[in-house]
Amino acid sequence: MTSKERLAAYVANEKTDRRPNLTIVGSAVCRYADEGAGMTVETYCRDYAKMAQAATAAAREMKLDFIQIASDLLREAEGYGTTINWFADKLPSAKKYALDDISEVEDLRTLKAAEIPRLYDLVKAAGAALSDPEIDPMVLAVGPMTVAGNIRGVQDFLVDMFDEPELCGRLLEIVTGTTLDFIDCLAETGVKYAYVADPVASLVSPAVYEEMVLPQHKRIFAKMAEHGITGRLHMCGNTTGILPYSSLCGAKIVDVDHMVDFPKALDIAGGHCILNGNIDPVADVYTCDPAHTRQAILNVAKAVGNRRAMFMPGCELPTDTPTANILAIHEALTEIGA
């Protein structure tokens, strides 16, 4: 089976040879740029053509079942005025947030994806990756809580959510509008898969998630469904308390991090989505040997049994994660089979 066939069949609950490998390898793809010569992380974040080329090569070499069209989580926020520090060996950070006070949200309007050059670069990168005959691209759309946090500053925004909930809600509405337009652009390009990374959303209580974040996630995944795009939600940390709501957001696939009890999470999700996880990206992949990684995946599969789920590290891998350890994930998935 090709990766295209495998992923499409598994999502449709049809027969496959094994479960798809959706490991988020992050900037580890940099090593595959320029025919293996590599590139800096800054280049990965700023040169969409090199990123698409490296991600396509990485998908093949690392035995992934998707081409990861993604880099940092600051693209949307940069469009709204956040300035960035760039680095050769790690992902960029915010230099200055766009909003000094949440009241300044009144001066913002929803931007189109094409008005944000680095965001629209992902549309171009996806278009390039779509030419691969065997593996489909999956494109990153940063979630509304994380975009808002990168516009205002995460700590300040979380405080604002209690002090000025209406203004925070307005900011979430504005940035979600940009994401909806971005999804329209992806659909026009022919993209079939997209994932929403919203790590800041995992920092709020279940009640706040249900009231303020879930409505925006539902809008995003409804837009994907409208275009026939399979949506995936990725949040870091212990999301057990949020899962009763996030499992109903409309995402076909929901990732769970290593802090989550996977069998318990499957009980909570109740079959509303496919759960995907959940070994430790550091202890079980980055700082160990391949045999440990393989066994960690096998252990998760054993704990889950024959229930419908996918297995991978619960969060993005560090840049210099050993290739042999990444390949051990594929080896374990092959051993587990369908």
C-alpha positions in Angstrom: 0.0 0.0 0.0 1.2 3.5 -0.7 1.0 6.1 2.1 -1.8 7.8 0.3 -3.8 4.6 0.2 -3.0 3.7 3.8 -3.9 7.0 5.4 -7.1 7.4 3.4 -8.2 3.8 4.2 -7.5 4.1 7.9 -9.4 7.3 8.2 -12.3 5.7 6.4 -12.1 2.7 8.7 -11.3 0.4 5.8 -8.7 -2.4 5.7 -5.0 -1.4 5.8 -1.7 -3.3 6.0 -0.7 -1.3 9.1 -1.6 1.8 11.0 -0.3 5.1 9.5 2.7 6.8 10.9 1.9 10.4 11.6 4.9 11.2 13.8 5.5 15.0 13.9 9.2 15.1 13.1 9.5 18.9 13.2 12.7 20.6 12.1 14.4 17.1 11.9 13.4 17.4 8.2 16.2 20.0 7.8 18.8 17.3 7.4 17.2 16.3 4.1 17.5 19.7 2.4 19.7 20.3 -0.6 20.1 16.6 -1.4 21.2 15.7 2.1 23.5 18.7 2.7 21.0 20.1 5.2 19.8 23.6 6.0 19.4 25.8 9.0 16.2 25.9 11.0 15.8 29.6 9.9 15.9 28.6 6.3 13.4 25.8 7.0 11.0 28.4 8.4 11.6 31.1 5.7 12.2 29.2 2.4 9.0 27.3 1.6 10.5 25.6 -1.5 13.4 24.1 0.5 11.0 23.2 3.3 8.7 21.3 0.9 11.6 19.5 -0.8 13.1 18.5 2.6 9.8 17.4 4.0 9.0 15.2 1.0 12.4 13.6 1.3 12.1 13.1 5.0 8.7 11.5 4.6 10.2 8.8 2.4 13.5 8.4 4.4 11.8 8.4 7.8 8.9 6.1 6.6 6.2 8.6 7.4 2.7 8.5 5.9 2.4 12.2 5.4 4.5 15.0 4.1 4.8 17.5 7.0 4.1 21.0 5.6 4.9 23.0 8.8 7.6 24.7 10.7 7.1 27.2 13.5 4.0 28.5 15.3 4.5 32.2 14.6 3.5 32.6 11.0 0.0 34.0 11.7 1.1 36.1 14.6 3.8 37.6 12.5 1.2 38.8 10.1 -0.6 40.6 12.9 2.6 42.4 14.0 4.6 40.2 16.3 8.3 40.5 15.5 10.6 37.5 15.5 14.0 36.3 16.6 15.6 33.9 14.1 18.1 31.1 14.9 20.1 28.7 12.9 19.7 25.8 15.1 16.3 26.1 16.8 12.8 27.4 16.0 12.2 31.2 16.1 10.8 33.0 19.2 8.8 36.2 19.6 10.9 39.3 19.9 8.0 41.7 20.6 4.3 40.8 20.8 1.9 42.7 18.6 -0.4 43.8 21.4 0.9 45.6 24.5 -2.6 45.6 26.0 -5.7 43.4 25.1 -7.7 46.6 24.5 -5.7 47.1 21.3 -7.6 44.2 19.8 -10.2 46.8 18.8 -7.7 48.0 16.2 -7.3 44.6 14.5 -9.2 43.2 11.6 -9.2 39.7 10.3 -6.5 39.2 7.7 -6.7 37.0 4.6 -4.0 34.3 4.4 -2.6 35.9 1.3 -1.9 39.1 3.3 0.5 37.1 5.5 3.4 36.1 3.3 4.9 33.3 5.5 1.4 31.8 6.1 0.6 31.8 2.4 4.0 30.1 1.8 2.5 27.0 3.3 -0.1 27.0 0.6 2.7 27.2 -2.0 4.7 24.5 -0.2 1.6 22.2 -0.1 1.1 22.8 -3.9 4.7 21.6 -4.5 4.3 18.6 -2.2 1.0 17.5 -3.9 3.1 16.4 -6.9 4.3 13.4 -4.9 2.5 10.3 -6.3 2.6 8.2 -3.1 2.4 10.5 0.0 -0.1 13.3 0.7 0.9 16.5 2.4 -0.6 17.4 5.7 -0.5 21.2 6.4 -0.2 23.0 9.7 -2.7 25.6 10.7 -1.9 27.1 14.1 -4.8 27.0 16.5 -6.5 30.1 17.7 -5.4 30.0 21.3 -1.7 29.7 20.2 -2.0 32.4 17.6 -3.6 34.7 20.2 -0.9 33.9 22.7 1.7 34.7 20.1 0.1 38.0 19.4 -0.4 39.1 23.0 2.0 36.9 24.9 0.9 33.6 26.3 1.0 34.5 30.0 -0.6 37.9 29.5 -3.4 36.4 27.3 -4.2 33.8 29.9 -4.6 36.5 32.5 -6.7 38.6 30.1 -9.0 35.6 29.6 -10.2 36.1 33.2 -10.0 39.9 33.3 -11.3 40.8 29.8 -13.0 37.7 28.4 -15.0 39.6 25.8 -11.9 41.2 24.3 -10.1 37.8 24.3 -13.1 36.2 22.6 -12.9 38.9 20.0 -9.2 38.2 19.4 -10.0 34.5 19.0 -12.7 35.3 16.5 -10.3 37.5 14.5 -7.5 34.9 14.2 -9.9 32.1 13.5 -11.2 34.1 10.6 -7.7 34.0 9.1 -7.5 30.3 9.6 -10.8 29.7 7.8 -9.5 31.7 4.9 -6.3 29.7 5.0 -8.3 26.5 4.8 -10.1 27.8 1.8 -6.8 28.5 0.1 -5.6 25.0 0.9 -8.7 23.5 -0.5 -8.3 25.4 -3.7 -4.8 24.0 -4.0 -6.1 20.4 -3.6 -5.0 19.7 0.0 -6.7 16.7 1.6 -5.2 16.8 5.1 -4.5 19.6 7.6 -3.7 19.7 11.3 -4.3 22.3 13.9 -1.5 22.7 16.5 -2.9 24.5 19.5 -0.6 23.8 22.5 -1.7 27.0 24.4 -5.3 25.6 24.5 -4.1 22.8 26.7 -3.3 25.3 29.4 -6.9 26.3 30.1 -9.4 24.6 32.3 -12.0 22.3 30.7 -14.7 24.9 31.4 -12.8 27.6 29.7 -12.0 25.3 26.8 -15.6 24.4 26.4 -16.8 28.0 26.5 -14.1 29.9 24.6 -11.9 27.6 22.6 -14.2 24.7 21.5 -16.5 27.0 19.4 -13.4 28.2 17.4 -12.1 24.6 17.0 -15.5 23.6 15.7 -15.6 26.4 13.2 -12.2 25.3 11.9 -12.9 21.6 11.5 -16.4 22.3 10.1 -14.6 24.4 7.4 -12.3 21.5 6.7 -15.2 19.1 6.5 -17.0 21.5 4.1 -14.0 21.1 1.7 -13.5 17.4 2.3 -10.3 17.9 4.2 -9.5 15.5 7.0 -8.7 17.5 10.1 -6.3 16.6 12.9 -6.0 18.4 16.3 -2.7 18.4 18.2 -2.4 19.7 21.7 0.5 19.1 24.1 0.4 18.1 27.8 -2.2 16.3 29.9 -5.4 17.0 27.9 -7.5 14.3 29.7 -9.8 16.9 31.2 -10.3 18.7 27.9 -10.8 15.5 25.9 -14.6 15.1 26.5 -14.9 18.4 24.5 -12.0 18.3 22.1 -13.0 14.8 20.9 -16.3 16.4 19.7 -14.7 19.3 17.9 -15.0 17.7 14.4 -11.4 16.6 14.0 -11.1 13.1 12.6 -7.8 12.6 14.4 -6.9 13.9 17.9 -3.3 13.6 19.2 -2.7 12.8 22.8 0.6 13.4 24.6 2.5 11.0 26.8 1.1 12.4 30.0 -2.3 11.0 29.0 -3.5 7.5 29.9 -4.2 6.2 26.4 -6.8 3.5 27.3 -8.6 6.0 29.5 -8.5 8.6 26.7 -10.1 6.1 24.3 -12.9 5.5 26.8 -13.5 9.3 27.1 -13.4 9.9 23.3 -15.9 7.1 22.8 -15.1 6.6 19.1 -15.9 10.1 18.1 -12.4 10.5 16.6 -9.2 8.5 16.1 -6.8 9.0 18.9 -3.1 9.2 18.0 -0.2 8.9 20.5 1.4 8.7 22.9 5.0 7.8 23.8 7.4 10.4 25.3 9.2 12.3 22.4 12.2 12.8 24.6 12.6 9.8 26.9 11.3 7.3 24.4 12.7 8.7 21.2 15.3 11.4 21.6 17.5 10.3 24.5 17.4 6.5 24.0 18.4 3.8 21.6 16.2 2.5 18.7 15.3 -0.7 20.6 13.8 1.4 23.4 11.7 3.4 20.9 10.5 0.3 19.2 9.5 -1.2 22.5 7.8 2.0 23.7 5.5 1.9 20.7 4.8 -1.8 21.2 3.9 -1.2 24.8 1.4 1.5 23.9 -0.1 -0.9 21.3 -0.4 -3.6 23.9 -2.1 -1.3 26.4 -4.6 -0.3 23.8 -5.3 -3.8 22.4 -7.3 -4.1 19.3 -9.0 -0.8 19.7 -8.9 1.7 16.8 -6.0 4.1 17.4 -2.7 5.2 16.0 0.7 5.3 17.7 3.5 7.9 17.6 5.3 10.3 20.0 2.9 12.5 21.7 4.5 15.7 20.6 7.0 17.1 18.0 10.5 15.5 18.0 13.6 17.6 18.8 15.6 18.8 15.7 18.5 16.4 16.2 16.6 13.3 17.1 18.6 10.3 15.7 17.2 9.0 12.4 17.5 5.4 13.6 15.2 6.1 16.5 12.6 7.7 14.2 12.8 4.6 11.9 12.2 2.4 14.9 8.7 3.9 15.1 8.0 2.6 11.6 9.5 -0.8 12.5 7.2 -1.1 15.4 4.1 -0.1 13.4 5.0 -2.7 10.8 5.3 -5.3 13.5 2.0 -4.3 15.0 0.3 -4.4 11.6 -3.4 -3.5 11.1 
